[in-house]
């Protein structure tokens, strides 16, 4: 059964709540008419509430030549200008900034920063460098179950990281 709020398909028919986000799983029989619109509105309000307060950043590194060697000179966090509830499931939100790229096909680890309610998580994400011309953009894509992926590349060629859950799993059925 697919959750109306987070899009996860992990729920089983006997469950009363989504195991990923905790939204009630509502079973209907026959035509629901206006009920479908009301359920959709409830799901959207729940989604906004669960995803509100999240902000994202990406750690960037500056390098300099020192005594004939390339060395890291600074680390800076670049804010990704999107709020989690503004993301559309399955669609990449590209940020405006552009970054130098590495040769396509090589592995690179990028560090995503996720903030919410005063907590800050730094998550290193391995990504395969896409085959692109020019500079990279970075973006985020919302996945089912309130998870995100980091995208690098451009609108014609990109690679995505693995999923990063934004929320801890919902409590099991009957859990406190």
Buried (B, 14 or more C-beta within 10 A) or exposed (E): BEBBBBBBEBBEEEBEBBBBBBBBBEEEEEEEEEEEEEBEEBBEEBBBEBBEEBBBBBBBEEEEEEEEEEEEEEEEBBEBEBBBBEBEEEEBBBBEBEBEBEEBEEEBEBBBBBBBEEEEEEBEBEBBBBBBEEEBBBBBBBBBBBBBBBBBBBEEEBBBBEBBEBBEEBEEEEEE
